Amino acid sequence: MTQIVCQGERQGFRLTSLGWIESRTVYVIYVGQDIRALEQQLAAANAHVAQLEQQLANQPTPAPVQMPPDPKAIEALNALMELAKALTLVQG
C-alpha cells in the first residue's frame, strides 16, 4: 500500500515501511511505535466490547407486547371453526 505523505510517499511492508521524499531518496520508517499504538487501540476496543457485552447481558428481558386481537381475524377464525364443524357433520 502506498500513501502520499507530505511531499513524498510511504509504502508499508510486513515489518517496516519505506519512505521517499525528493530531498532524501528512500529511507526506512520503523513501525514499532505504529504497532504499539495499534495494540493499545485494539486492547481498548476489546475492553469496550466486553463492557458492552456485559451491559447487554445485564439488561432485563423486555416483557412481550400484547397486541389487541383483531376483530376481523376473530370473526374469520370463528367462521372457519363453524365450517369445520359443518364438514365433520356432513362427512360423518
C-alpha positions as CSV (number, residue, x, y, z in Angstrom):
1,M,0.0,0.0,0.0
2,T,1.4,3.4,-1.0
3,Q,0.4,6.5,0.8
4,I,1.2,10.1,-0.1
5,V,2.9,11.7,2.9
6,C,3.7,15.4,2.7
7,Q,5.9,15.8,-0.3
8,G,6.8,12.1,-0.6
9,E,5.3,8.7,-0.4
10,R,5.2,5.8,2.1
11,Q,5.0,2.2,1.3
12,G,4.2,-0.3,4.0
13,F,5.6,-3.8,4.3
14,R,5.1,-6.5,7.0
15,L,7.7,-5.2,9.5
16,T,8.8,-1.8,8.1
17,S,7.8,0.9,5.8
18,L,9.8,2.7,3.2
19,G,9.6,6.4,2.8
20,W,10.6,8.6,-0.1
21,I,11.0,12.3,-0.4
22,E,12.8,14.3,-3.1
23,S,15.5,15.6,-0.7
24,R,16.3,12.2,0.8
25,T,15.6,9.4,-1.7
26,V,14.5,6.2,0.0
27,Y,14.7,5.7,3.8
28,V,13.4,3.1,6.3
29,I,10.5,4.0,8.6
30,Y,10.4,1.9,11.7
31,V,6.9,0.8,12.6
32,G,7.4,-0.3,16.2
33,Q,5.6,2.7,17.6
34,D,2.8,2.2,15.0
35,I,2.4,-1.4,16.1
36,R,2.4,-0.4,19.8
37,A,-0.3,2.2,19.2
38,L,-2.4,-0.3,17.2
39,E,-2.0,-2.8,20.0
40,Q,-3.2,-0.3,22.5
41,Q,-6.2,0.7,20.3
42,L,-7.1,-3.0,19.9
43,A,-6.9,-3.6,23.7
44,A,-9.1,-0.5,24.3
45,A,-11.6,-1.7,21.7
46,N,-11.7,-5.2,23.1
47,A,-12.3,-3.8,26.6
48,H,-15.1,-1.6,25.3
49,V,-16.7,-4.6,23.5
50,A,-16.5,-6.6,26.7
51,Q,-18.1,-3.8,28.6
52,L,-20.9,-3.5,26.1
53,E,-21.5,-7.3,26.2
54,Q,-21.7,-7.2,30.0
55,Q,-24.2,-4.3,29.8
56,L,-26.3,-6.3,27.3
57,A,-26.2,-9.4,29.5
58,N,-27.4,-7.3,32.5
59,Q,-30.3,-5.8,30.6
60,P,-33.7,-7.1,31.8
61,T,-35.6,-9.2,29.3
62,P,-38.4,-7.0,27.9
63,A,-41.9,-8.1,28.6
64,P,-43.7,-9.4,25.5
65,V,-46.0,-6.8,24.0
66,Q,-49.6,-7.9,23.9
67,M,-51.4,-6.7,20.8
68,P,-55.1,-6.3,21.0
69,P,-56.9,-9.0,19.0
70,D,-58.1,-8.1,15.5
71,P,-61.9,-8.4,15.4
72,K,-61.9,-9.4,11.8
73,A,-59.4,-12.1,12.5
74,I,-61.5,-13.4,15.3
75,E,-64.6,-13.4,13.1
76,A,-62.7,-15.3,10.3
77,L,-61.4,-17.9,12.8
78,N,-65.0,-18.4,14.2
79,A,-66.3,-18.9,10.7
80,L,-63.6,-21.5,10.0
81,M,-64.4,-23.3,13.1
82,E,-68.1,-23.4,12.2
83,L,-67.2,-24.6,8.7
84,A,-65.0,-27.4,10.2
85,K,-68.0,-28.5,12.4
86,A,-70.3,-28.5,9.4
87,L,-67.8,-30.6,7.4
88,T,-67.5,-33.0,10.2
89,L,-71.3,-33.4,10.4
90,V,-71.6,-33.9,6.6
91,Q,-68.7,-36.4,6.4
92,G,-69.7,-38.3,9.5
